[in-house]
Amino acid sequence: MGYRTVDSAAVEPTPDRPCELRRLTGAAGLEHVALNRYSAAPGEEIPLAYHYHDEQEEAFYVLAGEIEVETPEGTFAVGADELFAADAGSPHRAYCPADADRAAEVLAVGAPQTEGDVHVYDPHGEA
């Protein structure tokens, strides 16, 4: 058996990101699921790019504030205590709207945890 607790505030933010990202996966000793905590100010993006995953399913649970998630099917508004989920192969781009009243606090979960599974998606189909 194995158990751990993690204080997300004690995990150093990842540098060179469009918003604050604290990678909780390693701190929690997880092997099969990716777990990240984001704090995105109004106008900040959560991922590095509009993207999709080959195998990984991804979910964003909004702890506080709001996010919008752009997809080829439209933009989803996701508020506090709501969850947005993307199937593998489904392009998406999450961000805190520029006109939001406060920063968005988001817990992102992806499974299975994979390497090299993420691909940039161009919504305009340009190379």
PyMOL commands that set and color helices and strands:
alter all, ss='L'
color gray80, all
select helices_A, chain A and resi 8-10+25-28
alter helices_A, ss='H'
color red, helices_A
select strands_A, chain A and resi 20-23+34-40+51-53+57-64+66-71+74-79+83-86+93-95+104-111+118-120
alter strands_A, ss='S'
color yellow, strands_A
deselect
rebuild
show_as cartoon
